[in-house]
Amino acid sequence: MSQFARFTPQPKVKVVKEAAGGKVYIDYKDVEKLRRMMSPNGKIFTRKRLSTTAGEQRMVSQAIKRARFMGLLPFTSATLG
């Protein structure tokens, strides 16, 4: 048994949604899904950690920043709990 056998990766979060017209987007109002894409300190996880494409990662960061501005997500870890 190797030393990494006990490592269980986190389940992948499906990031993007598709609108009726076929346009791909990330919903900034889906706070629980966005919270799973952030560290406990409030930092946005990297592309490698989320396994997203570059375009999807830009949409993730924009959605998180939009949710922060709207007051749905906190800026700091003091209230992330």
mmCIF file as gemmi writes it, N, C-alpha and C atoms, coordinates in Angstrom:
data_model
loop_
_atom_site.group_PDB
_atom_site.id
_atom_site.type_symbol
_atom_site.label_atom_id
_atom_site.label_alt_id
_atom_site.label_comp_id
_atom_site.label_asym_id
_atom_site.label_entity_id
_atom_site.label_seq_id
_atom_site.pdbx_PDB_ins_code
_atom_site.Cartn_x
_atom_site.Cartn_y
_atom_site.Cartn_z
_atom_site.occupancy
_atom_site.B_iso_or_equiv
_atom_site.pdbx_formal_charge
_atom_site.auth_seq_id
_atom_site.auth_asym_id
_atom_site.pdbx_PDB_model_num
ATOM 1 N N . MET Axp A 1 ? 0.847 -1.176 0 1 0 ? 1 A 1
ATOM 2 C CA . MET Axp A 1 ? 0 0 0 1 0 ? 1 A 1
ATOM 3 C C . MET Axp A 1 ? 0.887 1.231 0 1 0 ? 1 A 1
ATOM 4 N N . SER Axp A 2 ? 0.68 2.096 -0.961 1 0 ? 2 A 1
ATOM 5 C CA . SER Axp A 2 ? 1.517 3.287 -1.05 1 0 ? 2 A 1
ATOM 6 C C . SER Axp A 2 ? 1.067 4.34 -0.05 1 0 ? 2 A 1
ATOM 7 N N . GLN Axp A 3 ? 1.891 5.338 0.083 1 0 ? 3 A 1
ATOM 8 C CA . GLN Axp A 3 ? 1.571 6.385 1.055 1 0 ? 3 A 1
ATOM 9 C C . GLN Axp A 3 ? 0.424 7.27 0.593 1 0 ? 3 A 1
ATOM 10 N N . PHE Axp A 4 ? 0.081 7.195 -0.685 1 0 ? 4 A 1
ATOM 11 C CA . PHE Axp A 4 ? -0.979 8.038 -1.226 1 0 ? 4 A 1
ATOM 12 C C . PHE Axp A 4 ? -2.308 7.289 -1.358 1 0 ? 4 A 1
ATOM 13 N N . ALA Axp A 5 ? -2.377 6.072 -0.887 1 0 ? 5 A 1
ATOM 14 C CA . ALA Axp A 5 ? -3.589 5.268 -1.061 1 0 ? 5 A 1
ATOM 15 C C . ALA Axp A 5 ? -4.762 5.848 -0.277 1 0 ? 5 A 1
ATOM 16 N N . ARG Axp A 6 ? -4.493 6.542 0.809 1 0 ? 6 A 1
ATOM 17 C CA . ARG Axp A 6 ? -5.577 7.093 1.621 1 0 ? 6 A 1
ATOM 18 C C . ARG Axp A 6 ? -6.075 8.429 1.1 1 0 ? 6 A 1
ATOM 19 N N . PHE Axp A 7 ? -5.388 8.983 0.112 1 0 ? 7 A 1
ATOM 20 C CA . PHE Axp A 7 ? -5.798 10.273 -0.45 1 0 ? 7 A 1
ATOM 21 C C . PHE Axp A 7 ? -7.056 10.091 -1.286 1 0 ? 7 A 1
ATOM 22 N N . THR Axp A 8 ? -8.114 10.801 -0.927 1 0 ? 8 A 1
ATOM 23 C CA . THR Axp A 8 ? -9.338 10.766 -1.718 1 0 ? 8 A 1
ATOM 24 C C . THR Axp A 8 ? -9.601 12.174 -2.242 1 0 ? 8 A 1
ATOM 25 N N . PRO Axp A 9 ? -9.572 12.347 -3.548 1 0 ? 9 A 1
ATOM 26 C CA . PRO Axp A 9 ? -9.791 13.686 -4.094 1 0 ? 9 A 1
ATOM 27 C C . PRO Axp A 9 ? -11.223 14.142 -3.883 1 0 ? 9 A 1
ATOM 28 N N . GLN Axp A 10 ? -11.388 15.469 -3.837 1 0 ? 10 A 1
ATOM 29 C CA . GLN Axp A 10 ? -12.73 16.027 -3.693 1 0 ? 10 A 1
ATOM 30 C C . GLN Axp A 10 ? -13.507 15.806 -4.985 1 0 ? 10 A 1
ATOM 31 N N . PRO Axp A 11 ? -14.808 15.62 -4.884 1 0 ? 11 A 1
ATOM 32 C CA . PRO Axp A 11 ? -15.585 15.446 -6.112 1 0 ? 11 A 1
ATOM 33 C C . PRO Axp A 11 ? -15.549 16.713 -6.953 1 0 ? 11 A 1
ATOM 34 N N . LYS Axp A 12 ? -15.531 16.529 -8.258 1 0 ? 12 A 1
ATOM 35 C CA . LYS Axp A 12 ? -15.464 17.657 -9.169 1 0 ? 12 A 1
ATOM 36 C C . LYS Axp A 12 ? -16.785 18.417 -9.173 1 0 ? 12 A 1
ATOM 37 N N . VAL Axp A 13 ? -16.687 19.716 -9.161 1 0 ? 13 A 1
ATOM 38 C CA . VAL Axp A 13 ? -17.864 20.572 -9.199 1 0 ? 13 A 1
ATOM 39 C C . VAL Axp A 13 ? -18.117 20.937 -10.656 1 0 ? 13 A 1
ATOM 40 N N . LYS Axp A 14 ? -19.309 20.651 -11.141 1 0 ? 14 A 1
ATOM 41 C CA . LYS Axp A 14 ? -19.644 21.05 -12.506 1 0 ? 14 A 1
ATOM 42 C C . LYS Axp A 14 ? -19.855 22.548 -12.493 1 0 ? 14 A 1
ATOM 43 N N . VAL Axp A 15 ? -19.045 23.244 -13.25 1 0 ? 15 A 1
ATOM 44 C CA . VAL Axp A 15 ? -18.952 24.692 -13.133 1 0 ? 15 A 1
ATOM 45 C C . VAL Axp A 15 ? -19.972 25.407 -14.009 1 0 ? 15 A 1
ATOM 46 N N . VAL Axp A 16 ? -19.989 25.082 -15.273 1 0 ? 16 A 1
ATOM 47 C CA . VAL Axp A 16 ? -20.769 25.876 -16.222 1 0 ? 16 A 1
ATOM 48 C C . VAL Axp A 16 ? -22.18 25.327 -16.394 1 0 ? 16 A 1
ATOM 49 N N . LYS Axp A 17 ? -23.082 26.23 -16.74 1 0 ? 17 A 1
ATOM 50 C CA . LYS Axp A 17 ? -24.443 25.88 -17.115 1 0 ? 17 A 1
ATOM 51 C C . LYS Axp A 17 ? -24.643 26.328 -18.551 1 0 ? 17 A 1
ATOM 52 N N . GLU Axp A 18 ? -25.671 25.795 -19.179 1 0 ? 18 A 1
ATOM 53 C CA . GLU Axp A 18 ? -25.961 26.183 -20.549 1 0 ? 18 A 1
ATOM 54 C C . GLU Axp A 18 ? -27.367 26.751 -20.621 1 0 ? 18 A 1
ATOM 55 N N . ALA Axp A 19 ? -27.47 27.939 -21.201 1 0 ? 19 A 1
ATOM 56 C CA . ALA Axp A 19 ? -28.773 28.596 -21.334 1 0 ? 19 A 1
ATOM 57 C C . ALA Axp A 19 ? -29.56 27.947 -22.473 1 0 ? 19 A 1
ATOM 58 N N . ALA Axp A 20 ? -30.788 28.358 -22.611 1 0 ? 20 A 1
ATOM 59 C CA . ALA Axp A 20 ? -31.653 27.795 -23.643 1 0 ? 20 A 1
ATOM 60 C C . ALA Axp A 20 ? -31.108 28.065 -25.042 1 0 ? 20 A 1
ATOM 61 N N . GLY Axp A 21 ? -30.464 29.197 -25.218 1 0 ? 21 A 1
ATOM 62 C CA . GLY Axp A 21 ? -29.91 29.537 -26.518 1 0 ? 21 A 1
ATOM 63 C C . GLY Axp A 21 ? -28.572 28.891 -26.805 1 0 ? 21 A 1
ATOM 64 N N . GLY Axp A 22 ? -28.07 28.097 -25.868 1 0 ? 22 A 1
ATOM 65 C CA . GLY Axp A 22 ? -26.786 27.433 -26.059 1 0 ? 22 A 1
ATOM 66 C C . GLY Axp A 22 ? -25.61 28.202 -25.491 1 0 ? 22 A 1
ATOM 67 N N . LYS Axp A 23 ? -25.865 29.344 -24.886 1 0 ? 23 A 1
ATOM 68 C CA . LYS Axp A 23 ? -24.787 30.151 -24.324 1 0 ? 23 A 1
ATOM 69 C C . LYS Axp A 23 ? -24.347 29.563 -22.981 1 0 ? 23 A 1
ATOM 70 N N . VAL Axp A 24 ? -23.034 29.491 -22.771 1 0 ? 24 A 1
ATOM 71 C CA . VAL Axp A 24 ? -22.474 28.929 -21.552 1 0 ? 24 A 1
ATOM 72 C C . VAL Axp A 24 ? -22.255 30.054 -20.553 1 0 ? 24 A 1
ATOM 73 N N . TYR Axp A 25 ? -22.642 29.815 -19.268 1 0 ? 25 A 1
ATOM 74 C CA . TYR Axp A 25 ? -22.492 30.848 -18.243 1 0 ? 25 A 1
ATOM 75 C C . TYR Axp A 25 ? -22.314 30.196 -16.882 1 0 ? 25 A 1
ATOM 76 N N . ILE Axp A 26 ? -21.929 30.99 -15.901 1 0 ? 26 A 1
ATOM 77 C CA . ILE Axp A 26 ? -21.853 30.564 -14.505 1 0 ? 26 A 1
ATOM 78 C C . ILE Axp A 26 ? -22.748 31.5 -13.714 1 0 ? 26 A 1
ATOM 79 N N . ASP Axp A 27 ? -23.644 30.919 -12.928 1 0 ? 27 A 1
ATOM 80 C CA . ASP Axp A 27 ? -24.626 31.705 -12.185 1 0 ? 27 A 1
ATOM 81 C C . ASP Axp A 27 ? -23.987 32.256 -10.918 1 0 ? 27 A 1
ATOM 82 N N . TYR Axp A 28 ? -23.937 33.585 -10.785 1 0 ? 28 A 1
ATOM 83 C CA . TYR Axp A 28 ? -23.335 34.198 -9.609 1 0 ? 28 A 1
ATOM 84 C C . TYR Axp A 28 ? -24.239 34.085 -8.389 1 0 ? 28 A 1
ATOM 85 N N . LYS Axp A 29 ? -25.515 33.723 -8.59 1 0 ? 29 A 1
ATOM 86 C CA . LYS Axp A 29 ? -26.452 33.603 -7.468 1 0 ? 29 A 1
ATOM 87 C C . LYS Axp A 29 ? -26.404 32.224 -6.806 1 0 ? 29 A 1
ATOM 88 N N . ASP Axp A 30 ? -25.701 31.273 -7.427 1 0 ? 30 A 1
ATOM 89 C CA . ASP Axp A 30 ? -25.549 29.931 -6.867 1 0 ? 30 A 1
ATOM 90 C C . ASP Axp A 30 ? -24.369 29.946 -5.888 1 0 ? 30 A 1
ATOM 91 N N . VAL Axp A 31 ? -24.634 30.442 -4.685 1 0 ? 31 A 1
ATOM 92 C CA . VAL Axp A 31 ? -23.58 30.738 -3.712 1 0 ? 31 A 1
ATOM 93 C C . VAL Axp A 31 ? -22.906 29.468 -3.203 1 0 ? 31 A 1
ATOM 94 N N . GLU Axp A 32 ? -23.657 28.392 -3.012 1 0 ? 32 A 1
ATOM 95 C CA . GLU Axp A 32 ? -23.055 27.165 -2.479 1 0 ? 32 A 1
ATOM 96 C C . GLU Axp A 32 ? -22.043 26.577 -3.457 1 0 ? 32 A 1
ATOM 97 N N . LYS Axp A 33 ? -22.336 26.615 -4.735 1 0 ? 33 A 1
ATOM 98 C CA . LYS Axp A 33 ? -21.394 26.1 -5.727 1 0 ? 33 A 1
ATOM 99 C C . LYS Axp A 33 ? -20.161 27.005 -5.802 1 0 ? 33 A 1
ATOM 100 N N . LEU Axp A 34 ? -20.362 28.312 -5.719 1 0 ? 34 A 1
ATOM 101 C CA . LEU Axp A 34 ? -19.229 29.234 -5.756 1 0 ? 34 A 1
ATOM 102 C C . LEU Axp A 34 ? -18.383 29.115 -4.499 1 0 ? 34 A 1
ATOM 103 N N . ARG Axp A 35 ? -19.004 28.844 -3.371 1 0 ? 35 A 1
ATOM 104 C CA . ARG Axp A 35 ? -18.262 28.716 -2.111 1 0 ? 35 A 1
ATOM 105 C C . ARG Axp A 35 ? -17.337 27.515 -2.143 1 0 ? 35 A 1
ATOM 106 N N . ARG Axp A 36 ? -17.737 26.452 -2.866 1 0 ? 36 A 1
ATOM 107 C CA . ARG Axp A 36 ? -16.883 25.272 -2.988 1 0 ? 36 A 1
ATOM 108 C C . ARG Axp A 36 ? -15.679 25.527 -3.887 1 0 ? 36 A 1
ATOM 109 N N . MET Axp A 37 ? -15.705 26.616 -4.638 1 0 ? 37 A 1
ATOM 110 C CA . MET Axp A 37 ? -14.584 26.969 -5.509 1 0 ? 37 A 1
ATOM 111 C C . MET Axp A 37 ? -13.619 27.93 -4.835 1 0 ? 37 A 1
ATOM 112 N N . MET Axp A 38 ? -13.822 28.166 -3.535 1 0 ? 38 A 1
ATOM 113 C CA . MET Axp A 38 ? -12.974 29.087 -2.783 1 0 ? 38 A 1
ATOM 114 C C . MET Axp A 38 ? -12.345 28.359 -1.604 1 0 ? 38 A 1
ATOM 115 N N . SER Axp A 39 ? -11.184 28.837 -1.178 1 0 ? 39 A 1
ATOM 116 C CA . SER Axp A 39 ? -10.53 28.281 0.002 1 0 ? 39 A 1
ATOM 117 C C . SER Axp A 39 ? -11.237 28.805 1.247 1 0 ? 39 A 1
ATOM 118 N N . PRO Axp A 40 ? -10.949 28.222 2.414 1 0 ? 40 A 1
ATOM 119 C CA . PRO Axp A 40 ? -11.554 28.744 3.648 1 0 ? 40 A 1
ATOM 120 C C . PRO Axp A 40 ? -11.172 30.187 3.946 1 0 ? 40 A 1
ATOM 121 N N . ASN Axp A 41 ? -10.064 30.641 3.387 1 0 ? 41 A 1
ATOM 122 C CA . ASN Axp A 41 ? -9.654 32.027 3.582 1 0 ? 41 A 1
ATOM 123 C C . ASN Axp A 41 ? -10.312 32.983 2.596 1 0 ? 41 A 1
ATOM 124 N N . GLY Axp A 42 ? -11.062 32.458 1.649 1 0 ? 42 A 1
ATOM 125 C CA . GLY Axp A 42 ? -11.761 33.307 0.698 1 0 ? 42 A 1
ATOM 126 C C . GLY Axp A 42 ? -11.055 33.477 -0.633 1 0 ? 42 A 1
ATOM 127 N N . LYS Axp A 43 ? -9.97 32.728 -0.867 1 0 ? 43 A 1
ATOM 128 C CA . LYS Axp A 43 ? -9.256 32.832 -2.138 1 0 ? 43 A 1
ATOM 129 C C . LYS Axp A 43 ? -9.891 31.898 -3.165 1 0 ? 43 A 1
ATOM 130 N N . ILE Axp A 44 ? -9.839 32.301 -4.422 1 0 ? 44 A 1
ATOM 131 C CA . ILE Axp A 44 ? -10.383 31.496 -5.506 1 0 ? 44 A 1
ATOM 132 C C . ILE Axp A 44 ? -9.372 30.402 -5.839 1 0 ? 44 A 1
ATOM 133 N N . PHE Axp A 45 ? -9.845 29.152 -5.955 1 0 ? 45 A 1
ATOM 134 C CA . PHE Axp A 45 ? -8.963 28.051 -6.299 1 0 ? 45 A 1
ATOM 135 C C . PHE Axp A 45 ? -8.449 28.198 -7.727 1 0 ? 45 A 1
ATOM 136 N N . THR Axp A 46 ? -7.319 27.555 -8.008 1 0 ? 46 A 1
ATOM 137 C CA . THR Axp A 46 ? -6.677 27.648 -9.314 1 0 ? 46 A 1
ATOM 138 C C . THR Axp A 46 ? -7.394 26.759 -10.333 1 0 ? 46 A 1
ATOM 139 N N . ARG Axp A 47 ? -6.994 26.919 -11.575 1 0 ? 47 A 1
ATOM 140 C CA . ARG Axp A 47 ? -7.547 26.111 -12.656 1 0 ? 47 A 1
ATOM 141 C C . ARG Axp A 47 ? -7.218 24.648 -12.463 1 0 ? 47 A 1
ATOM 142 N N . LYS Axp A 48 ? -6.021 24.391 -11.993 1 0 ? 48 A 1
ATOM 143 C CA . LYS Axp A 48 ? -5.598 23.007 -11.798 1 0 ? 48 A 1
ATOM 144 C C . LYS Axp A 48 ? -6.439 22.331 -10.721 1 0 ? 48 A 1
ATOM 145 N N . ARG Axp A 49 ? -6.738 23.054 -9.685 1 0 ? 49 A 1
ATOM 146 C CA . ARG Axp A 49 ? -7.529 22.503 -8.579 1 0 ? 49 A 1
ATOM 147 C C . ARG Axp A 49 ? -8.98 22.299 -8.992 1 0 ? 49 A 1
ATOM 148 N N . LEU Axp A 50 ? -9.53 23.22 -9.773 1 0 ? 50 A 1
ATOM 149 C CA . LEU Axp A 50 ? -10.926 23.122 -10.2 1 0 ? 50 A 1
ATOM 150 C C . LEU Axp A 50 ? -11.097 22.317 -11.479 1 0 ? 50 A 1
ATOM 151 N N . SER Axp A 51 ? -9.978 22.059 -12.18 1 0 ? 51 A 1
ATOM 152 C CA . SER Axp A 51 ? -9.965 21.386 -13.482 1 0 ? 51 A 1
ATOM 153 C C . SER Axp A 51 ? -10.926 22.06 -14.469 1 0 ? 51 A 1
ATOM 154 N N . THR Axp A 52 ? -10.751 23.358 -14.631 1 0 ? 52 A 1
ATOM 155 C CA . THR Axp A 52 ? -11.55 24.123 -15.576 1 0 ? 52 A 1
ATOM 156 C C . THR Axp A 52 ? -10.667 24.609 -16.716 1 0 ? 52 A 1
ATOM 157 N N . THR Axp A 53 ? -11.292 25.009 -17.796 1 0 ? 53 A 1
ATOM 158 C CA . THR Axp A 53 ? -10.546 25.603 -18.894 1 0 ? 53 A 1
ATOM 159 C C . THR Axp A 53 ? -10.272 27.067 -18.553 1 0 ? 53 A 1
ATOM 160 N N . ALA Axp A 54 ? -9.471 27.713 -19.379 1 0 ? 54 A 1
ATOM 161 C CA . ALA Axp A 54 ? -9.126 29.115 -19.12 1 0 ? 54 A 1
ATOM 162 C C . ALA Axp A 54 ? -10.361 30.007 -19.184 1 0 ? 54 A 1
ATOM 163 N N . GLY Axp A 55 ? -11.209 29.766 -20.152 1 0 ? 55 A 1
ATOM 164 C CA . GLY Axp A 55 ? -12.435 30.561 -20.266 1 0 ? 55 A 1
ATOM 165 C C . GLY Axp A 55 ? -13.377 30.345 -19.104 1 0 ? 55 A 1
ATOM 166 N N . GLU Axp A 56 ? -13.495 29.081 -18.68 1 0 ? 56 A 1
ATOM 167 C CA . GLU Axp A 56 ? -14.348 28.79 -17.527 1 0 ? 56 A 1
ATOM 168 C C . GLU Axp A 56 ? -13.794 29.426 -16.255 1 0 ? 56 A 1
ATOM 169 N N . GLN Axp A 57 ? -12.456 29.422 -16.111 1 0 ? 57 A 1
ATOM 170 C CA . GLN Axp A 57 ? -11.854 30.016 -14.922 1 0 ? 57 A 1
ATOM 171 C C . GLN Axp A 57 ? -12.091 31.52 -14.876 1 0 ? 57 A 1
ATOM 172 N N . ARG Axp A 58 ? -12.054 32.169 -16.024 1 0 ? 58 A 1
ATOM 173 C CA . ARG Axp A 58 ? -12.36 33.605 -16.07 1 0 ? 58 A 1
ATOM 174 C C . ARG Axp A 58 ? -13.811 33.849 -15.67 1 0 ? 58 A 1
ATOM 175 N N . MET Axp A 59 ? -14.708 32.971 -16.123 1 0 ? 59 A 1
ATOM 176 C CA . MET Axp A 59 ? -16.12 33.112 -15.746 1 0 ? 59 A 1
ATOM 177 C C . MET Axp A 59 ? -16.322 32.843 -14.252 1 0 ? 59 A 1
ATOM 178 N N . VAL Axp A 60 ? -15.562 31.89 -13.686 1 0 ? 60 A 1
ATOM 179 C CA . VAL Axp A 60 ? -15.648 31.594 -12.255 1 0 ? 60 A 1
ATOM 180 C C . VAL Axp A 60 ? -15.225 32.811 -11.445 1 0 ? 60 A 1
ATOM 181 N N . SER Axp A 61 ? -14.081 33.383 -11.798 1 0 ? 61 A 1
ATOM 182 C CA . SER Axp A 61 ? -13.594 34.536 -11.036 1 0 ? 61 A 1
ATOM 183 C C . SER Axp A 61 ? -14.54 35.72 -11.165 1 0 ? 61 A 1
ATOM 184 N N . GLN Axp A 62 ? -15.099 35.919 -12.358 1 0 ? 62 A 1
ATOM 185 C CA . GLN Axp A 62 ? -16.046 37.019 -12.55 1 0 ? 62 A 1
ATOM 186 C C . GLN Axp A 62 ? -17.32 36.803 -11.736 1 0 ? 62 A 1
ATOM 187 N N . ALA Axp A 63 ? -17.795 35.552 -11.685 1 0 ? 63 A 1
ATOM 188 C CA . ALA Axp A 63 ? -19.015 35.256 -10.923 1 0 ? 63 A 1
ATOM 189 C C . ALA Axp A 63 ? -18.772 35.428 -9.427 1 0 ? 63 A 1
ATOM 190 N N . ILE Axp A 64 ? -17.606 35.009 -8.939 1 0 ? 64 A 1
ATOM 191 C CA . ILE Axp A 64 ? -17.3 35.167 -7.514 1 0 ? 64 A 1
ATOM 192 C C . ILE Axp A 64 ? -17.17 36.636 -7.161 1 0 ? 64 A 1
ATOM 193 N N . LYS Axp A 65 ? -16.505 37.396 -8.015 1 0 ? 65 A 1
ATOM 194 C CA . LYS Axp A 65 ? -16.352 38.833 -7.76 1 0 ? 65 A 1
ATOM 195 C C . LYS Axp A 65 ? -17.706 39.541 -7.805 1 0 ? 65 A 1
ATOM 196 N N . ARG Axp A 66 ? -18.566 39.12 -8.711 1 0 ? 66 A 1
ATOM 197 C CA . ARG Axp A 66 ? -19.903 39.709 -8.806 1 0 ? 66 A 1
ATOM 198 C C . ARG Axp A 66 ? -20.73 39.378 -7.569 1 0 ? 66 A 1
ATOM 199 N N . ALA Axp A 67 ? -20.621 38.126 -7.092 1 0 ? 67 A 1
ATOM 200 C CA . ALA Axp A 67 ? -21.365 37.724 -5.891 1 0 ? 67 A 1
ATOM 201 C C . ALA Axp A 67 ? -20.832 38.462 -4.661 1 0 ? 67 A 1
ATOM 202 N N . ARG Axp A 68 ? -19.539 38.714 -4.61 1 0 ? 68 A 1
ATOM 203 C CA . ARG Axp A 68 ? -18.974 39.491 -3.505 1 0 ? 68 A 1
ATOM 204 C C . ARG Axp A 68 ? -19.513 40.919 -3.523 1 0 ? 68 A 1
ATOM 205 N N . PHE Axp A 69 ? -19.546 41.512 -4.698 1 0 ? 69 A 1
ATOM 206 C CA . PHE Axp A 69 ? -20.015 42.89 -4.826 1 0 ? 69 A 1
ATOM 207 C C . PHE Axp A 69 ? -21.486 43.006 -4.45 1 0 ? 69 A 1
ATOM 208 N N . MET Axp A 70 ? -22.281 41.988 -4.795 1 0 ? 70 A 1
ATOM 209 C CA . MET Axp A 70 ? -23.703 42.001 -4.478 1 0 ? 70 A 1
ATOM 210 C C . MET Axp A 70 ? -23.973 41.654 -3.017 1 0 ? 70 A 1
ATOM 211 N N . GLY Axp A 71 ? -22.946 41.217 -2.292 1 0 ? 71 A 1
ATOM 212 C CA . GLY Axp A 71 ? -23.108 40.895 -0.879 1 0 ? 71 A 1
ATOM 213 C C . GLY Axp A 71 ? -23.518 39.46 -0.616 1 0 ? 71 A 1
ATOM 214 N N . LEU Axp A 72 ? -23.449 38.6 -1.624 1 0 ? 72 A 1
ATOM 215 C CA . LEU Axp A 72 ? -23.814 37.2 -1.441 1 0 ? 72 A 1
ATOM 216 C C . LEU Axp A 72 ? -22.667 36.382 -0.861 1 0 ? 72 A 1
ATOM 217 N N . LEU Axp A 73 ? -21.432 36.785 -1.164 1 0 ? 73 A 1
ATOM 218 C CA . LEU Axp A 73 ? -20.239 36.146 -0.645 1 0 ? 73 A 1
ATOM 219 C C . LEU Axp A 73 ? -19.394 37.166 0.084 1 0 ? 73 A 1
ATOM 220 N N . PRO Axp A 74 ? -18.687 36.769 1.135 1 0 ? 74 A 1
ATOM 221 C CA . PRO Axp A 74 ? -17.825 37.726 1.843 1 0 ? 74 A 1
ATOM 222 C C . PRO Axp A 74 ? -16.503 37.917 1.121 1 0 ? 74 A 1
ATOM 223 N N . PHE Axp A 75 ? -15.867 39.054 1.359 1 0 ? 75 A 1
ATOM 224 C CA . PHE Axp A 75 ? -14.557 39.331 0.786 1 0 ? 75 A 1
ATOM 225 C C . PHE Axp A 75 ? -13.463 38.646 1.583 1 0 ? 75 A 1
ATOM 226 N N . THR Axp A 76 ? -13.628 38.546 2.909 1 0 ? 76 A 1
ATOM 227 C CA . THR Axp A 76 ? -12.591 38.003 3.784 1 0 ? 76 A 1
ATOM 228 C C . THR Axp A 76 ? -13.063 36.727 4.454 1 0 ? 76 A 1
ATOM 229 N N . SER Axp A 77 ? -12.13 36.052 5.109 1 0 ? 77 A 1
ATOM 230 C CA . SER Axp A 77 ? -12.452 34.786 5.752 1 0 ? 77 A 1
ATOM 231 C C . SER Axp A 77 ? -13.091 34.983 7.121 1 0 ? 77 A 1
ATOM 232 N N . ALA Axp A 78 ? -13.169 36.197 7.624 1 0 ? 78 A 1
ATOM 233 C CA . ALA Axp A 78 ? -13.723 36.438 8.956 1 0 ? 78 A 1
ATOM 234 C C . ALA Axp A 78 ? -15.184 36.009 9.043 1 0 ? 78 A 1
ATOM 235 N N . THR Axp A 79 ? -15.901 36.094 7.93 1 0 ? 79 A 1
ATOM 236 C CA . THR Axp A 79 ? -17.318 35.754 7.949 1 0 ? 79 A 1
ATOM 237 C C . THR Axp A 79 ? -17.638 34.557 7.052 1 0 ? 79 A 1
ATOM 238 N N . LEU Axp A 80 ? -16.608 33.86 6.56 1 0 ? 80 A 1
ATOM 239 C CA . LEU Axp A 80 ? -16.848 32.764 5.61 1 0 ? 80 A 1
ATOM 240 C C . LEU Axp A 80 ? -17.422 31.533 6.306 1 0 ? 80 A 1
ATOM 241 N N . GLY Axp A 81 ? -16.959 31.213 7.499 1 0 ? 81 A 1
ATOM 242 C CA . GLY Axp A 81 ? -17.448 30.151 8.353 1 0 ? 81 A 1
ATOM 243 C C . GLY Axp A 81 ? -18.039 29.002 7.755 1 0 ? 81 A 1
